[in-house]
Amino acid sequence: MLIRKGHRILVHIVSAAFPKLDRNLNTGNPFGMDSKMQVARQTVFHDAKHPSHIVLPAIPPK
């Protein structure tokens, strides 16, 4: 994918990839043992104490 100067990348953080991966009902129990789901919450820290980053390798154009 070519990302030109000035363009932006959207980062979408999720806790599921169904149907690629089996559903995770967020209960902590083994898969297939629950029928009710619990809401999952993700936290991305981005302060001096908890720095976060994403590494995007750059391949020079040919």
Distance bins in CASP14 RR format, pairs under 12 A and 6 or more apart:
PFRMAT RR
TARGET T0000
AUTHOR 0000-0000-0000
RMODE 2
METHOD distances of the structure
MODEL  1
1 7 0 0 0 0 0 1 0 0 0 0 0
1 9 0 0 0 0 1 0 0 0 0 0 0
1 56 0 0 0 0 1 0 0 0 0 0 0
1 57 0 0 0 0 0 1 0 0 0 0 0
1 58 0 0 0 0 0 1 0 0 0 0 0
1 59 0 0 0 0 0 1 0 0 0 0 0
2 9 0 0 0 0 0 1 0 0 0 0 0
2 58 0 0 0 0 0 1 0 0 0 0 0
2 59 0 0 0 0 1 0 0 0 0 0 0
2 60 0 0 0 0 0 1 0 0 0 0 0
2 61 1 0 0 1 0 0 0 0 0 0 0
2 62 0 0 0 0 0 1 0 0 0 0 0
3 9 1 0 0 1 0 0 0 0 0 0 0
3 10 0 0 0 0 0 1 0 0 0 0 0
3 56 0 0 0 0 1 0 0 0 0 0 0
3 57 0 0 0 0 0 1 0 0 0 0 0
3 58 0 0 0 0 1 0 0 0 0 0 0
3 59 0 0 0 0 0 1 0 0 0 0 0
3 61 0 0 0 0 0 1 0 0 0 0 0
4 61 0 0 0 0 0 1 0 0 0 0 0
5 58 0 0 0 0 0 1 0 0 0 0 0
5 61 0 0 0 0 0 1 0 0 0 0 0
9 54 0 0 0 0 1 0 0 0 0 0 0
9 56 1 0 0 1 0 0 0 0 0 0 0
10 54 0 0 0 0 0 1 0 0 0 0 0
11 42 0 0 0 0 0 1 0 0 0 0 0
11 44 0 0 0 0 1 0 0 0 0 0 0
11 46 0 0 0 0 0 1 0 0 0 0 0
11 52 0 0 0 0 0 1 0 0 0 0 0
11 53 0 0 0 0 0 1 0 0 0 0 0
11 54 1 0 0 1 0 0 0 0 0 0 0
11 56 0 0 0 0 0 1 0 0 0 0 0
12 42 0 0 0 0 0 1 0 0 0 0 0
12 44 0 0 0 0 0 1 0 0 0 0 0
12 54 0 0 0 0 0 1 0 0 0 0 0
13 40 0 0 0 0 0 1 0 0 0 0 0
13 41 0 0 0 0 0 1 0 0 0 0 0
13 42 1 0 1 0 0 0 0 0 0 0 0
13 43 0 0 0 0 1 0 0 0 0 0 0
13 44 1 0 0 1 0 0 0 0 0 0 0
13 46 0 0 0 0 0 1 0 0 0 0 0
13 52 0 0 0 0 0 1 0 0 0 0 0
13 54 0 0 0 0 0 1 0 0 0 0 0
14 20 0 0 0 0 0 1 0 0 0 0 0
14 21 0 0 0 0 0 1 0 0 0 0 0
14 24 0 0 0 0 0 1 0 0 0 0 0
14 40 0 0 0 0 1 0 0 0 0 0 0
14 41 0 0 0 0 0 1 0 0 0 0 0
14 42 1 0 0 1 0 0 0 0 0 0 0
14 44 0 0 0 0 0 1 0 0 0 0 0
15 21 0 0 0 0 0 1 0 0 0 0 0
15 23 0 0 0 0 0 1 0 0 0 0 0
15 24 1 0 0 1 0 0 0 0 0 0 0
15 25 0 0 0 0 0 1 0 0 0 0 0
15 26 1 0 0 1 0 0 0 0 0 0 0
15 37 0 0 0 0 0 1 0 0 0 0 0
15 38 0 0 0 0 0 1 0 0 0 0 0
15 39 0 0 0 0 1 0 0 0 0 0 0
15 40 1 0 1 0 0 0 0 0 0 0 0
15 41 0 0 0 0 1 0 0 0 0 0 0
15 42 1 0 0 1 0 0 0 0 0 0 0
15 43 0 0 0 0 0 1 0 0 0 0 0
16 22 0 0 0 0 1 0 0 0 0 0 0
16 23 1 0 0 1 0 0 0 0 0 0 0
16 24 1 0 0 1 0 0 0 0 0 0 0
16 25 0 0 0 0 1 0 0 0 0 0 0
16 26 0 0 0 0 1 0 0 0 0 0 0
16 37 0 0 0 0 0 1 0 0 0 0 0
16 39 0 0 0 0 0 1 0 0 0 0 0
16 40 1 0 0 1 0 0 0 0 0 0 0
16 42 0 0 0 0 0 1 0 0 0 0 0
17 23 0 0 0 0 1 0 0 0 0 0 0
17 24 0 0 0 0 1 0 0 0 0 0 0
18 24 0 0 0 0 1 0 0 0 0 0 0
18 25 0 0 0 0 0 1 0 0 0 0 0
18 31 0 0 0 0 0 1 0 0 0 0 0
18 37 0 0 0 0 0 1 0 0 0 0 0
21 31 0 0 0 0 0 1 0 0 0 0 0
22 30 0 0 0 0 0 1 0 0 0 0 0
22 31 1 0 1 0 0 0 0 0 0 0 0
22 32 0 0 0 0 1 0 0 0 0 0 0
23 31 1 0 0 1 0 0 0 0 0 0 0
23 32 0 0 0 0 1 0 0 0 0 0 0
23 34 0 0 0 0 1 0 0 0 0 0 0
23 35 0 0 0 0 0 1 0 0 0 0 0
23 36 0 0 0 0 0 1 0 0 0 0 0
23 37 0 0 0 0 1 0 0 0 0 0 0
23 38 0 0 0 0 0 1 0 0 0 0 0
23 40 0 0 0 0 0 1 0 0 0 0 0
24 30 0 0 0 0 0 1 0 0 0 0 0
24 31 1 0 0 1 0 0 0 0 0 0 0
24 32 0 0 0 0 0 1 0 0 0 0 0
24 33 0 0 0 0 0 1 0 0 0 0 0
24 34 0 0 0 0 0 1 0 0 0 0 0
24 37 0 0 0 0 1 0 0 0 0 0 0
24 38 0 0 0 0 1 0 0 0 0 0 0
24 39 0 0 0 0 0 1 0 0 0 0 0
24 40 1 0 0 1 0 0 0 0 0 0 0
25 31 0 0 0 0 1 0 0 0 0 0 0
25 32 0 0 0 0 1 0 0 0 0 0 0
25 33 0 0 0 0 1 0 0 0 0 0 0
25 34 1 0 1 0 0 0 0 0 0 0 0
25 35 0 0 0 0 1 0 0 0 0 0 0
25 36 1 0 0 1 0 0 0 0 0 0 0
25 37 1 0 1 0 0 0 0 0 0 0 0
25 38 1 0 0 1 0 0 0 0 0 0 0
25 39 0 0 0 0 0 1 0 0 0 0 0
25 40 0 0 0 0 1 0 0 0 0 0 0
26 34 0 0 0 0 1 0 0 0 0 0 0
26 36 0 0 0 0 0 1 0 0 0 0 0
26 37 1 0 0 1 0 0 0 0 0 0 0
26 38 1 0 1 0 0 0 0 0 0 0 0
26 39 1 0 0 1 0 0 0 0 0 0 0
26 40 1 0 1 0 0 0 0 0 0 0 0
26 41 0 0 0 0 1 0 0 0 0 0 0
26 42 0 0 0 0 0 1 0 0 0 0 0
27 33 1 0 0 1 0 0 0 0 0 0 0
27 34 1 0 1 0 0 0 0 0 0 0 0
27 35 0 0 0 0 1 0 0 0 0 0 0
27 36 1 0 0 1 0 0 0 0 0 0 0
27 37 1 0 0 1 0 0 0 0 0 0 0
27 38 1 0 1 0 0 0 0 0 0 0 0
27 39 0 0 0 0 0 1 0 0 0 0 0
27 40 0 0 0 0 0 1 0 0 0 0 0
28 34 0 0 0 0 1 0 0 0 0 0 0
28 37 0 0 0 0 0 1 0 0 0 0 0
28 38 0 0 0 0 1 0 0 0 0 0 0
28 40 0 0 0 0 0 1 0 0 0 0 0
29 35 0 0 0 0 0 1 0 0 0 0 0
29 36 0 0 0 0 0 1 0 0 0 0 0
29 37 0 0 0 0 0 1 0 0 0 0 0
29 38 0 0 0 0 0 1 0 0 0 0 0
42 52 0 0 0 0 0 1 0 0 0 0 0
43 50 0 0 0 0 1 0 0 0 0 0 0
43 52 0 0 0 0 1 0 0 0 0 0 0
44 50 0 0 0 0 1 0 0 0 0 0 0
44 51 0 0 0 0 0 1 0 0 0 0 0
44 52 1 0 1 0 0 0 0 0 0 0 0
44 53 0 0 0 0 0 1 0 0 0 0 0
44 54 0 0 0 0 0 1 0 0 0 0 0
45 51 1 0 0 1 0 0 0 0 0 0 0
45 52 1 0 1 0 0 0 0 0 0 0 0
45 53 0 0 0 0 0 1 0 0 0 0 0
46 52 1 0 1 0 0 0 0 0 0 0 0
46 53 0 0 0 0 1 0 0 0 0 0 0
46 54 0 0 0 0 0 1 0 0 0 0 0
END
